[in-house]
Amino acid sequence: MATYNISLADLRQDIAGVIPAGLVLSWNEQDKTSARHEQLLAPFRTRGTLVSTDSAGLSTLSQRYTLAQVLKLVSEPKEVLHSYGTAIGGEAIGIWAADNSQMFFAEAIAPSRVVMQMLAAQARVKALRVQVGIGIHACECYKVGGGLFGAGADFIEEIAEDATSGGEIVLSEAILEHLTGPVRDAARVREDLHEAGSLWSLMGYPGHVDAVEGDNPHYPTPFDAAFFQRLRLASLEELGNEAFPEYRKNRTVAFVKVSHGAHEFLLDSFTDMSLIHLAVRRIASSHGADVVKSNGSLAIVLFEEGREAFAFARDIIEENRALGFNAHVGLAHGEVYLFPLANGEREIAGHPVNVASKLAEDSGLEGVLVESSVGLGALAQQGEPFRLTLSKVELTGHRFPV
């Protein structure tokens, strides 16, 4: 493979993703002490209630409906969640891409009010085709580069994604202690999650909910305003007959997921993320690739054809290994939509993105996983065939150890 020589020195010239370059450089240029860590992060520290959500059954939906129809179905519950969250002062965090969302409620907003709003939102979402699971936690965290960081933020995001079912709200102990009366009585211990901590479930709450409905469905969308307006106004049937050629591309998608070890200091994790982001940008450039997203933990990179995507995937795994990180890459090919955003960035949606992400994040297999939609020619014969069922979707292709 080529030698890329990725180092923090490159942060002086390159963009460091969502993490401010100056913050990472300041941390690494002097002795790393607890006092300095607290000093550097003090401007970003905040405390409040975090709400993370995850939709159920996105992979299955992608097989039954067109891409535009799936985007509408997934958007509808997000509109409800945003309306109820912002009605009491909640702040949407990041771009609500794929089937996830995240909101932050300042400490002055009572956690019990947040729970009531989410109970009301779940009651509304129940009438929609796509259901969501919600996790709620109160903690101290750090707002950096438009995202939330820290152990508490990571914890509730993982709970929402991995341990909630459609229609459910999972509460941490820090939230339960603020609840009283019928809502507290309705919470049931999630015994199956005892290793993750003390967690309670609210499901199908039958009591009275005192909530404010809100009137702002305009969550931070992963597409432009014109497309969002079309999603909201058009019926599901109408969207099934629209091609949206201005957004549609046929590409090979490389989904990169990089794991790095736990650190005592959050700024050391930020350092890892900056190095990973630099590696993605540098290696993608050498392969003439189009980087749609790179945040130091995951990346979505597009290619015209499969062999170049495979070469990139091999290089990104080897370079991350040299940096001390473990990268997984899934490749899939097909129709995607590319959306320009108001801030100059772009977002992407499509079945190949979902497939590639499942292979990289959920397969449990090492190396490059190339789904059968990707054309590799004779190169495919050098891989090991696989057949996996992930999120009720059967995937086949070849695995290439690296």
C-alpha positions as CSV (number, residue, x, y, z in Angstrom):
1,M,0.0,0.0,0.0
2,A,1.0,3.6,-0.3
3,T,2.6,5.4,2.7
4,Y,0.4,8.3,4.0
5,N,2.3,9.4,7.1
6,I,-0.8,10.7,8.9
7,S,0.1,12.9,11.9
8,L,-1.3,15.7,14.0
9,A,1.0,18.1,12.3
10,D,-1.5,17.9,9.3
11,L,-4.2,19.5,11.5
12,R,-2.4,22.8,10.9
13,Q,-3.4,22.7,7.2
14,D,-6.3,20.2,7.1
15,I,-9.9,20.4,8.3
16,A,-10.2,18.3,11.5
17,G,-13.8,17.2,11.0
18,V,-16.3,18.0,13.8
19,I,-13.5,18.5,16.3
20,P,-11.8,22.0,16.4
21,A,-8.2,21.6,15.4
22,G,-7.0,24.2,17.9
23,L,-8.5,22.2,20.8
24,V,-6.7,19.0,19.8
25,L,-3.4,20.7,19.1
26,S,-3.5,22.6,22.4
27,W,-4.1,19.4,24.3
28,N,-1.2,17.6,22.6
29,E,1.4,20.4,22.8
30,Q,1.7,20.4,26.6
31,D,1.6,18.0,29.5
32,K,-1.7,16.2,29.7
33,T,-3.1,16.7,33.2
34,S,-6.6,16.7,34.6
35,A,-6.4,20.4,35.4
36,R,-5.5,21.3,31.8
37,H,-8.2,18.9,30.5
38,E,-10.8,20.6,32.6
39,Q,-9.6,24.1,31.6
40,L,-9.7,23.3,27.9
41,L,-13.1,21.8,28.0
42,A,-14.7,24.2,30.4
43,P,-16.2,26.4,27.6
44,F,-18.0,23.3,26.2
45,R,-19.3,21.8,29.4
46,T,-23.0,21.7,29.9
47,R,-25.6,19.7,31.9
48,G,-29.1,18.7,31.1
49,T,-31.4,16.0,29.7
50,L,-30.5,14.0,26.6
51,V,-33.0,12.3,24.4
52,S,-31.8,9.8,21.7
53,T,-34.1,7.9,19.4
54,D,-33.8,5.1,16.9
55,S,-36.4,3.9,14.3
56,A,-37.4,0.3,14.0
57,G,-37.2,-1.7,10.7
58,L,-35.4,0.7,8.4
59,S,-33.6,-2.2,6.5
60,T,-36.9,-4.0,5.9
61,L,-38.6,-0.8,4.7
62,S,-35.8,-0.3,2.1
63,Q,-36.8,-3.5,0.5
64,R,-40.5,-2.7,0.2
65,Y,-40.6,0.9,-0.8
66,T,-38.7,3.3,-3.1
67,L,-36.1,5.5,-1.6
68,A,-38.3,8.6,-1.6
69,Q,-41.1,6.7,0.1
70,V,-38.7,5.4,2.8
71,L,-37.4,8.9,3.5
72,K,-41.0,10.1,4.0
73,L,-41.9,7.2,6.3
74,V,-38.7,7.8,8.4
75,S,-39.2,11.6,8.4
76,E,-42.7,11.6,9.8
77,P,-41.8,10.5,13.4
78,K,-38.9,12.9,13.4
79,E,-41.2,15.8,12.6
80,V,-43.4,14.8,15.6
81,L,-40.4,14.4,18.0
82,H,-39.0,17.8,16.9
83,S,-42.3,19.5,17.4
84,Y,-42.8,18.1,20.9
85,G,-39.2,18.6,21.9
86,T,-38.8,22.2,20.7
87,A,-42.2,23.1,22.3
88,I,-40.5,23.2,25.7
89,G,-37.1,24.5,24.7
90,G,-35.3,21.4,23.4
91,E,-32.4,21.8,21.0
92,A,-31.9,19.5,18.1
93,I,-28.4,18.1,18.0
94,G,-26.6,17.5,14.7
95,I,-28.2,16.4,11.4
96,W,-31.0,13.9,11.9
97,A,-29.8,11.5,9.2
98,A,-30.8,7.9,8.7
99,D,-33.2,6.8,11.4
100,N,-31.7,8.5,14.5
101,S,-32.3,11.7,16.3
102,Q,-30.9,13.5,19.3
103,M,-32.1,16.4,21.4
104,F,-30.7,18.3,24.4
105,F,-32.8,20.0,27.1
106,A,-31.0,22.5,29.4
107,E,-30.8,21.8,33.1
108,A,-33.5,24.4,33.8
109,I,-36.0,22.2,31.9
110,A,-37.3,19.6,34.4
111,P,-36.6,16.0,33.3
112,S,-40.2,15.1,34.2
113,R,-41.4,17.6,31.5
114,V,-39.2,16.0,29.0
115,V,-40.6,12.6,29.8
116,M,-44.1,13.9,29.4
117,Q,-43.3,15.5,26.0
118,M,-41.8,12.2,24.8
119,L,-44.8,10.2,26.1
120,A,-47.1,12.5,24.0
121,A,-44.8,12.2,21.0
122,Q,-44.9,8.4,21.2
123,A,-48.7,8.5,21.4
124,R,-48.7,10.5,18.1
125,V,-46.1,8.3,16.5
126,K,-48.1,5.2,17.2
127,A,-50.4,6.1,14.4
128,L,-47.5,6.2,11.9
129,R,-46.0,3.3,9.9
130,V,-42.5,3.8,11.4
131,Q,-42.2,3.5,15.2
132,V,-39.3,4.7,17.3
133,G,-37.5,3.7,20.5
134,I,-36.4,6.6,22.8
135,G,-33.7,6.7,25.5
136,I,-33.7,9.5,28.1
137,H,-30.8,10.4,30.4
138,A,-29.6,13.4,32.5
139,C,-25.9,14.0,32.8
140,E,-23.0,16.4,32.2
141,C,-21.6,16.4,28.7
142,Y,-19.7,18.5,26.2
143,K,-21.2,20.4,23.2
144,V,-18.4,20.5,20.6
145,G,-18.7,21.1,16.9
146,G,-22.5,20.7,16.9
147,G,-22.4,17.3,18.7
148,L,-22.7,16.0,22.2
149,F,-19.7,14.1,23.7
150,G,-19.0,12.4,26.9
151,A,-19.7,9.1,28.6
152,G,-23.4,10.0,29.3
153,A,-24.1,11.0,25.8
154,D,-22.5,7.8,24.4
155,F,-24.4,5.7,26.9
156,I,-27.9,6.9,26.1
157,E,-27.2,6.9,22.3
158,E,-26.2,3.2,22.6
159,I,-29.2,2.4,24.7
160,A,-31.6,4.0,22.2
161,E,-30.0,2.3,19.2
162,D,-29.4,-1.2,20.7
163,A,-31.9,-1.7,23.5
164,T,-35.2,0.0,22.7
165,S,-38.1,-1.3,20.7
166,G,-40.7,0.7,18.7
167,G,-43.0,2.7,21.0
168,E,-40.8,2.3,24.1
169,I,-39.1,4.9,26.2
170,V,-36.1,3.7,28.3
171,L,-35.2,5.9,31.3
172,S,-32.0,6.1,33.2
173,E,-31.9,6.2,37.0
174,A,-31.0,9.9,36.8
175,I,-34.4,10.5,35.1
176,L,-36.5,8.1,37.2
177,E,-35.6,9.9,40.4
178,H,-37.3,13.1,39.0
179,L,-40.6,11.2,38.3
180,T,-43.6,10.9,40.6
181,G,-47.1,9.5,40.6
182,P,-48.6,7.4,37.8
183,V,-45.7,7.9,35.4
184,R,-43.1,6.6,37.9
185,D,-45.4,3.8,38.9
186,A,-45.8,2.7,35.3
187,A,-42.0,2.4,34.7
188,R,-40.8,-1.2,34.7
189,V,-37.2,-2.3,35.4
190,R,-35.4,-3.6,32.3
191,E,-33.8,-6.6,34.0
192,D,-32.1,-7.6,30.8
193,L,-30.1,-4.4,30.8
194,H,-28.7,-4.7,34.3
195,E,-25.1,-4.9,33.0
196,A,-25.5,-1.5,31.3
197,G,-26.9,0.1,34.5
198,S,-30.3,0.7,36.2
199,L,-32.8,1.3,33.5
200,W,-36.6,1.4,33.3
201,S,-39.1,1.1,30.5
202,L,-42.3,3.0,29.7
203,M,-44.4,1.3,27.1
204,G,-48.0,2.1,26.1
205,Y,-48.5,4.5,29.1
206,P,-52.3,4.6,29.6
207,G,-52.5,7.7,31.9
208,H,-53.1,11.4,31.3
209,V,-50.2,13.2,29.6
210,D,-49.8,16.9,30.3
211,A,-47.8,18.0,27.3
212,V,-47.4,20.9,24.7
213,E,-47.9,19.8,21.1
214,G,-45.6,22.3,19.4
215,D,-45.7,23.5,15.8
216,N,-42.2,23.2,14.5
217,P,-41.7,20.0,12.5
218,H,-38.6,21.3,10.7
219,Y,-35.9,19.2,12.3
220,P,-32.3,19.4,11.0
221,T,-32.9,17.4,7.8
222,P,-30.4,15.5,5.8
223,F,-31.8,17.0,2.6
224,D,-32.5,20.4,1.3
225,A,-35.7,22.5,2.0
226,A,-37.2,21.8,-1.4
227,F,-37.0,18.0,-1.0
228,F,-38.3,18.2,2.6
229,Q,-41.3,20.2,1.4
230,R,-42.1,17.6,-1.3
231,L,-41.8,14.8,1.3
232,R,-44.4,16.5,3.5
233,L,-46.9,17.4,0.8
234,A,-46.8,14.4,-1.4
235,S,-48.6,11.1,-0.6
236,L,-46.7,7.9,-0.3
237,E,-48.2,6.7,-3.6
238,E,-47.1,9.9,-5.4
239,L,-43.6,9.6,-4.1
240,G,-43.4,6.1,-5.4
241,N,-43.8,7.5,-8.9
242,E,-41.2,10.2,-8.7
243,A,-37.6,9.7,-9.8
244,F,-35.9,12.9,-8.4
245,P,-33.1,12.8,-11.1
246,E,-31.6,16.0,-9.6
247,Y,-30.5,14.0,-6.5
248,R,-30.1,10.5,-7.9
249,K,-26.8,8.8,-8.5
250,N,-25.6,5.3,-9.0
251,R,-22.4,4.7,-7.0
252,T,-20.4,2.2,-5.0
253,V,-20.7,3.2,-1.3
254,A,-17.8,2.5,1.1
255,F,-19.0,2.7,4.7
256,V,-16.1,3.0,7.1
257,K,-16.5,2.3,10.9
258,V,-13.4,2.8,13.0
259,S,-13.0,1.8,16.6
260,H,-10.5,3.2,19.0
261,G,-9.8,2.3,22.6
262,A,-11.3,4.0,25.7
263,H,-9.3,6.9,27.2
264,E,-9.2,8.5,30.6
265,F,-9.4,12.0,28.9
266,L,-12.0,12.9,26.3
267,L,-9.5,15.0,24.5
268,D,-7.4,11.9,23.8
269,S,-10.5,10.5,22.1
270,F,-10.8,13.7,20.1
271,T,-7.2,13.3,19.1
272,D,-8.0,9.8,17.8
273,M,-11.0,11.1,15.9
274,S,-8.9,13.8,14.2
275,L,-6.3,11.3,13.1
276,I,-9.0,9.0,11.7
277,H,-10.6,11.9,9.8
278,L,-7.3,12.9,8.4
279,A,-6.6,9.3,7.2
280,V,-10.0,9.1,5.5
281,R,-9.5,12.4,3.7
282,R,-5.9,11.7,2.6
283,I,-6.5,8.1,1.4
284,A,-9.8,9.0,-0.3
285,S,-8.0,11.8,-2.2
286,S,-5.4,9.4,-3.4
287,H,-8.1,7.1,-4.9
288,G,-10.1,10.0,-6.5
289,A,-13.0,9.3,-4.2
290,D,-15.9,11.5,-3.1
291,V,-16.1,11.9,0.7
292,V,-19.7,12.7,1.7
293,K,-19.2,12.3,5.4
294,S,-16.3,11.9,7.8
295,N,-16.5,12.6,11.5
296,G,-13.6,10.6,13.0
297,S,-15.7,7.6,13.9
298,L,-17.4,6.8,10.6
299,A,-17.1,7.8,7.0
300,I,-19.2,7.4,3.8
301,V,-17.2,7.6,0.6
302,L,-18.4,7.2,-3.0
303,F,-16.8,5.6,-6.0
304,E,-17.7,5.3,-9.7
305,E,-16.7,1.6,-9.7
306,G,-16.0,-1.3,-7.3
307,R,-12.4,-2.0,-7.8
308,E,-11.3,1.5,-6.7
309,A,-13.6,1.3,-3.7
310,F,-12.0,-2.0,-2.8
311,A,-8.5,-0.5,-3.1
312,F,-9.5,2.4,-0.8
313,A,-11.1,0.0,1.7
314,R,-7.9,-2.1,1.9
315,D,-5.8,1.0,2.4
316,I,-8.0,2.6,5.0
317,I,-7.9,-0.6,7.1
318,E,-4.1,-0.9,6.9
319,E,-3.5,2.8,7.6
320,N,-5.8,2.7,10.7
321,R,-4.0,-0.4,11.9
322,A,-0.7,1.5,11.6
323,L,-2.3,4.3,13.7
324,G,-3.5,1.8,16.3
325,F,-7.1,1.7,15.3
326,N,-9.4,-1.0,14.0
327,A,-11.4,-0.2,10.9
328,H,-14.3,-2.2,9.3
329,V,-15.5,-1.4,5.8
330,G,-18.6,-2.5,3.9
331,L,-19.1,-1.9,0.2
332,A,-22.4,-1.9,-1.7
333,H,-23.6,-0.5,-5.0
334,G,-26.8,1.0,-6.2
335,E,-29.0,4.1,-6.3
336,V,-28.4,6.8,-3.8
337,Y,-29.7,10.4,-3.3
338,L,-27.1,13.2,-2.7
339,F,-28.5,16.3,-1.0
340,P,-26.9,19.7,-0.8
341,L,-27.3,21.3,2.6
342,A,-27.6,25.0,3.5
343,N,-24.2,24.9,5.4
344,G,-22.4,23.8,2.2
345,E,-22.1,20.2,3.3
346,R,-24.0,17.2,1.8
347,E,-25.9,14.2,3.1
348,I,-26.7,10.9,1.5
349,A,-29.5,8.3,1.6
350,G,-30.2,5.1,-0.1
351,H,-30.3,1.3,0.2
352,P,-26.5,0.8,-0.5
353,V,-25.7,3.1,2.4
354,N,-27.9,1.0,4.7
355,V,-26.3,-2.3,3.4
356,A,-22.7,-1.0,3.6
357,S,-23.3,0.3,7.2
358,K,-24.8,-3.1,8.3
359,L,-21.8,-4.9,6.9
360,A,-19.3,-2.6,8.6
361,E,-21.0,-2.2,11.9
362,D,-23.1,-5.3,12.5
363,S,-21.6,-8.3,10.7
364,G,-18.9,-9.0,13.3
365,L,-16.6,-9.9,10.5
366,E,-13.1,-8.5,9.9
367,G,-11.7,-7.2,6.7
368,V,-13.5,-5.7,3.6
369,L,-17.0,-7.0,3.2
370,V,-18.2,-6.6,-0.4
371,E,-21.9,-7.1,-1.1
372,S,-22.9,-8.9,-4.2
373,S,-24.1,-5.7,-5.9
374,V,-20.5,-4.5,-6.3
375,G,-18.7,-5.4,-9.5
376,L,-15.2,-6.7,-8.8
377,G,-14.7,-8.9,-11.8
378,A,-12.2,-11.7,-11.4
379,L,-11.1,-10.1,-8.1
380,A,-14.2,-11.5,-6.4
381,Q,-12.9,-15.0,-6.7
382,Q,-10.1,-14.1,-4.2
383,G,-12.6,-13.4,-1.5
384,E,-14.4,-15.7,0.9
385,P,-18.2,-16.0,0.2
386,F,-20.5,-14.9,3.0
387,R,-24.3,-15.1,3.6
388,L,-25.6,-13.0,6.5
389,T,-29.0,-12.0,7.8
390,L,-28.9,-8.6,9.4
391,S,-32.0,-6.7,10.6
392,K,-34.1,-9.4,8.8
393,V,-32.3,-8.7,5.5
394,E,-30.3,-11.4,3.8
395,L,-27.0,-10.2,2.4
396,T,-24.4,-12.1,0.3
397,G,-21.0,-11.3,-1.1
398,H,-17.3,-11.8,-0.4
399,R,-15.1,-11.1,2.5
400,F,-11.5,-10.1,2.0
401,P,-9.1,-10.4,5.0
402,V,-6.7,-7.4,5.3
